[in-house]
Amino acid sequence: MTASRFVRVSVLAGGAACVALLSCGDDAVDPCPNGCTLEGTTVVKWRFNEYPEWKFTNDTCNEVGAVMVTVVATKTDDATVTETVEARCSDGQGVFIGLPDGTYDVSVMPLGEDGGSLVKAAVVGTVPAAVPGATTDVTINVPYTAWTMAYTGNFLYELRWGGKPCAMATPPVVTQVLTLTINGQPVAGMTHGGQKLDGSDPKPCATQFDYIEGLPFGPATFKIVGRDSGNAVRFDRQFDTFVGVGKFNPTIQYDMPPPDAALDAPPLDAPPDAPPL
């Protein structure tokens, strides 16, 4: 009879460890007769200043100065059950393996280079613990109101008029007037292309990329007016938007909807066979 040799192997899968005895001989029995069930994996992801409704993707770890992130999972109905993980901010997520069954309040706290918190308080979400062999996840957005620092950033934009550049719009746009408002006040200063953003500065229409530097980060409104060759207002729209942290923010395209032809159309006559009122 040939002697059998067994080797203990740890298999990592999805962040969980599975230990099995593998046979290396002829007379081996099944070393794992009941199979190998992985523990549940609960993933907490984080985003910073993510506002798709304002066409702003998000800020990065480098932009807000986050180096590490502390994530704490506390069972909602039993605060004595709690676990903590700390991950590099660039990992984008913290992972809990084998949390006891239940629903958890999970808090995210970005930490700076000195290890101190960058937010006024941890930002909290909720996630169910993953069952064995499965993965659950939740994404927590750290909002602009949470940060302790008064960040600044660049506002990058380009304009379209009914999806078209100035001269191809219907009607063609000859001049544009821009008003960017932050904290209730029109922005002082001028774009890189030389246009004021306080609503007082008609300039020749331009659809190319432009930007303004060093603005307070956070929500803003951007009012865009387009005038035709007779100086009549043909496009007029205000957008809710967002100024991100740092220099390398996404360029947001603002496409002015075409004038509503229905506003200028004559009223429709009643159908010929309409009954009398």
Order of alpha helices (4+ residues) and beta strands (2+ residues): beta-beta-beta-alpha-beta-beta-beta-beta-beta-beta-beta-beta-beta-beta-beta-beta-beta-beta-alpha
